[in-house]
Amino acid sequence: MIIYDQLINLLDLGIIKNKQECSNCNQDCEIEVQINVKIELKLNDIKWRCTKCRTKYSIFKNSIFYQNKIDLRKFHLICHFWTA
């Protein structure tokens, strides 16, 4: 699963936080993958979900990708070659 590998790499590089706290109730959130009938899973299908109030947040919250139009595949390649 290419998207899963990209997510793991972005987490390992610290570009996406590996912990998120809910801004409503201050509980820890967990990563949730929204499984839809799609041919391809996209990074936007992966969200943070609060374990208490179930509020959902973008996994890109508090990162340079939040509300940005950067092509993540190209950015991932740049990060890969930069750190190689």
C-alpha positions as a Markdown table, in Angstrom:
| # | Residue | x | y | z |
|---|---|---|---|---|
| 1 | Met | 0.0 | 0.0 | 0.0 |
| 2 | Ile | 1.8 | 3.1 | -1.3 |
| 3 | Ile | -0.2 | 5.6 | 0.7 |
| 4 | Tyr | 0.5 | 3.8 | 4.0 |
| 5 | Asp | 4.2 | 3.8 | 3.2 |
| 6 | Gln | 4.1 | 7.5 | 2.5 |
| 7 | Leu | 2.2 | 8.1 | 5.7 |
| 8 | Ile | 4.8 | 6.1 | 7.7 |
| 9 | Asn | 7.7 | 8.0 | 6.1 |
| 10 | Leu | 6.1 | 11.4 | 6.8 |
| 11 | Leu | 5.5 | 10.4 | 10.4 |
| 12 | Asp | 9.1 | 9.1 | 10.7 |
| 13 | Leu | 10.5 | 12.4 | 9.3 |
| 14 | Gly | 8.4 | 14.4 | 11.8 |
| 15 | Ile | 6.5 | 16.2 | 9.0 |
| 16 | Ile | 3.2 | 14.9 | 10.4 |
| 17 | Lys | 2.8 | 14.6 | 14.1 |
| 18 | Asn | 2.6 | 11.2 | 15.6 |
| 19 | Lys | 0.3 | 12.4 | 18.4 |
| 20 | Gln | -2.7 | 14.8 | 18.3 |
| 21 | Glu | -4.7 | 16.2 | 21.1 |
| 22 | Cys | -8.3 | 17.1 | 20.6 |
| 23 | Ser | -8.9 | 20.8 | 20.8 |
| 24 | Asn | -12.5 | 20.2 | 22.2 |
| 25 | Cys | -11.8 | 17.9 | 25.1 |
| 26 | Asn | -8.0 | 17.6 | 25.3 |
| 27 | Gln | -8.1 | 13.8 | 24.9 |
| 28 | Asp | -5.6 | 11.9 | 22.7 |
| 29 | Cys | -6.7 | 11.2 | 19.1 |
| 30 | Glu | -6.0 | 8.1 | 17.1 |
| 31 | Ile | -5.5 | 7.7 | 13.3 |
| 32 | Glu | -8.5 | 6.6 | 11.4 |
| 33 | Val | -8.6 | 5.4 | 7.8 |
| 34 | Gln | -11.9 | 6.1 | 6.1 |
| 35 | Ile | -12.6 | 3.1 | 3.9 |
| 36 | Asn | -14.8 | 3.9 | 1.0 |
| 37 | Val | -15.5 | 2.1 | -2.2 |
| 38 | Lys | -12.6 | 3.6 | -4.1 |
| 39 | Ile | -10.0 | 2.3 | -6.4 |
| 40 | Glu | -7.2 | 4.2 | -4.6 |
| 41 | Leu | -6.7 | 5.3 | -1.0 |
| 42 | Lys | -5.6 | 8.9 | -0.7 |
| 43 | Leu | -3.9 | 10.6 | 2.2 |
| 44 | Asn | -7.0 | 12.8 | 2.7 |
| 45 | Asp | -8.9 | 9.6 | 3.6 |
| 46 | Ile | -6.7 | 9.4 | 6.8 |
| 47 | Lys | -7.8 | 11.5 | 9.8 |
| 48 | Trp | -7.2 | 12.0 | 13.5 |
| 49 | Arg | -10.2 | 11.0 | 15.5 |
| 50 | Cys | -10.7 | 11.9 | 19.2 |
| 51 | Thr | -11.2 | 8.8 | 21.4 |
| 52 | Lys | -13.7 | 10.6 | 23.6 |
| 53 | Cys | -15.8 | 13.1 | 21.6 |
| 54 | Arg | -15.1 | 11.5 | 18.2 |
| 55 | Thr | -14.2 | 14.9 | 16.5 |
| 56 | Lys | -12.2 | 14.4 | 13.4 |
| 57 | Tyr | -9.1 | 16.4 | 12.3 |
| 58 | Ser | -6.9 | 16.3 | 9.2 |
| 59 | Ile | -3.7 | 14.4 | 9.7 |
| 60 | Phe | -2.1 | 17.5 | 8.3 |
| 61 | Lys | -3.3 | 19.8 | 11.2 |
| 62 | Asn | -0.3 | 21.8 | 12.6 |
| 63 | Ser | 1.9 | 20.9 | 9.6 |
| 64 | Ile | 2.9 | 22.8 | 6.5 |
| 65 | Phe | 0.3 | 20.8 | 4.5 |
| 66 | Tyr | -2.7 | 22.0 | 6.4 |
| 67 | Gln | -5.0 | 23.9 | 4.0 |
| 68 | Asn | -2.3 | 23.8 | 1.4 |
| 69 | Lys | -2.3 | 22.6 | -2.2 |
| 70 | Ile | 1.2 | 21.0 | -2.2 |
| 71 | Asp | 1.4 | 17.8 | -4.2 |
| 72 | Leu | 2.3 | 15.3 | -1.4 |
| 73 | Arg | 3.8 | 12.7 | -3.8 |
| 74 | Lys | 6.2 | 15.3 | -5.2 |
| 75 | Phe | 7.0 | 16.6 | -1.7 |
| 76 | His | 7.5 | 13.0 | -0.5 |
| 77 | Leu | 10.0 | 12.4 | -3.3 |
| 78 | Ile | 11.9 | 15.6 | -2.4 |
| 79 | Cys | 12.1 | 14.5 | 1.3 |
| 80 | His | 13.2 | 11.0 | 0.3 |
| 81 | Phe | 16.0 | 12.3 | -1.9 |
| 82 | Trp | 17.0 | 15.1 | 0.5 |
| 83 | Thr | 17.5 | 12.6 | 3.4 |
| 84 | Ala | 19.1 | 9.8 | 1.3 |
